[in-house]
Amino acid sequence: MTAIGLTTTQAPFIEEVRGRGEIYIRQPYELYSEENQETWRRLYARIRPRWEKFAHPKFMEGVQNLALDPHNVPHLDDINKFLQPLSNFRAKAVSGYVPAYVFFECLKNREFPTTITIRAGDSLDYLPEPDIFHDVAGHVPMHTDRRFADVLVRFGEVAELVAEMAQGIKDEHERMRRLDSILKGMARFFWFTVEFGLMNTPQGVRVYGSGLLSSYGEIAHVLESPEVQRYPFQLEWVVNQYFEIHHYQPLVYIVDGFEHLYDEVARLEAWIKDGKLDNLSPGEPSVSEADLSSFLEAKKDHPVGA
Ligand SMILES: [Fe+2]
């Protein structure tokens, strides 16, 4: 029997589990179709030479250390066997969108919510939502680096602080207003680092952001095109900078290393405590109702610190 497929645009299994409200799921590997496997092979084969040229050396080490399979969609269990001993992180299968707080809480617990569907074979280039190629080939190799993994954990801790602070604001209107602004700033920070970040290395500027590492076109464009503005990371700009997801990024930021990135997350936290993210410039990304409530509902039963 031919497998029914786990294609992003058509996956009855995903519709079913989401219908039941399940976020964490198993990876029903038997459902990947031959077309899905072929899509993985093609995506991997065409991007591999670009990784060698543009990706951060730690990313390439990660690809090697995970024994990332060029020929078949990876089994998350296999990935985790290699990943856990290196940074104690694991990829955890999810049914799709995860509310922001839940996402950050997973990071704090050293788990990475991982999409298991794969894009359709006729749309290799553009996909507005994550798929397993973005999540496993774009994100997970970086998680093999302990310092980078610690940055993700730090994001989770910041989210916990934000939930605690928001829940402590008595006036409801003010609570929503400030939370909306802070979450916008966090999303922008995450976008310009974990998703689209560049890093200085002894070999020159290299890509560590997964949105770039999983995009055959943009990974080259971001480093080679004279149209792209590449600036040293500057927190003031990053948290106030509008971005949108449907075009190549015209503006990206370079950090000096993993320690620098970690320190900037710590600085983000200090800025949040000082109220510096309470009145950010408006614009994208918009913060969804679900994301706001995920922060307001966080840890109701187990107050932070309890
Ligand atoms: Fe991503």
Residues whose N, C-alpha, C, O or C-beta is under 5 A from the ligand:
A	BS01	LIG	S210
